[in-house]
Amino acid sequence: MEYFQDAIDRTNGDILRVSVGEWITISELAKSKGVGPRQTRAILVEMGFLASEGQDRDLKLRLASWVTDCGWGRRQRSFKGIQFDVIGPDAHHWINDRWDNAVGEFASLSNLGQTARDHLRAFLDRRIDPDMAVQEQVCWLVDFYPALSQSDKARIIGVTQQVVSKYEKVRRVQIDRRISKRNAILH
């Protein structure tokens, strides 16, 4: 989407619309790269372009402060109050120059990670509904591959390590509650 900035011509008082370039959202970037939006955001986190903000349920991936400071990106708010980020042409060129290396680093997994990825894919293929929420995928990996690192789990699912950490914490709380209920019944 092309953005414009209004400026006043001081010689005659007219308002001029000056183009500030073609700015795109992260989802539009994902579409242009042929990758899903979640995986694109995870790759941009690996590149240091996006950073996590907030805690627990309010955890969001937003443009890193250095991106907005140098004018490569902007934080926008829609008319409905929904926040979103857009990246400018200079940032788009910066991402394109580093994209292939970042995807290679993001895709690199340990041997255990490769095995876990293959088993998760096979499990999803056998399901009637192959769509599985991120939290369910994290829980599946926690249950069947407890030794797998959070960063490997994040790479397999295509999310950030912080998201995996959040859902692992939820899973630990669930398990602790079940154990305490079971122990209360036994005593």
Stockholm file with secondary structure:
# STOCKHOLM 1.0

chainA/1-187         MEYFQDAIDRTNGDILRVSVGEWITISELAKSKGVGPRQTRAILVEMGFLASEGQDRDLKLRLASWVTDCGWGRRQRSFKGIQFDVIGPDAHHWINDRWDNAVGEFASLSNLGQTARDHLRAFLDRRIDPDMAVQEQVCWLVDFYPALSQSDKARIIGVTQQVVSKYEKVRRVQIDRRISKRNAILH
#=GR chainA/1-187 SS CEEEEEEECTTTCCEEEEEEEECEEHHHHHHHHTSCHHHHHHHHHHHTSEEEESSGGGCEEEECHHHHHTTSEEEEECTTSCEEEEECHHHHHHHHHHHHHHHHHHHCCCHHHHHHHHHHHHHHHHSSSCCCCHHHHHHHHHHHCTTSCHHHHHHHHTSCHHHHHHHHHHHHHHHHHHHHHHHHHHC
#=GC SS_cons         CEEEEEEECTTTCCEEEEEEEECEEHHHHHHHHTSCHHHHHHHHHHHTSEEEESSGGGCEEEECHHHHHTTSEEEEECTTSCEEEEECHHHHHHHHHHHHHHHHHHHCCCHHHHHHHHHHHHHHHHSSSCCCCHHHHHHHHHHHCTTSCHHHHHHHHTSCHHHHHHHHHHHHHHHHHHHHHHHHHHC
//
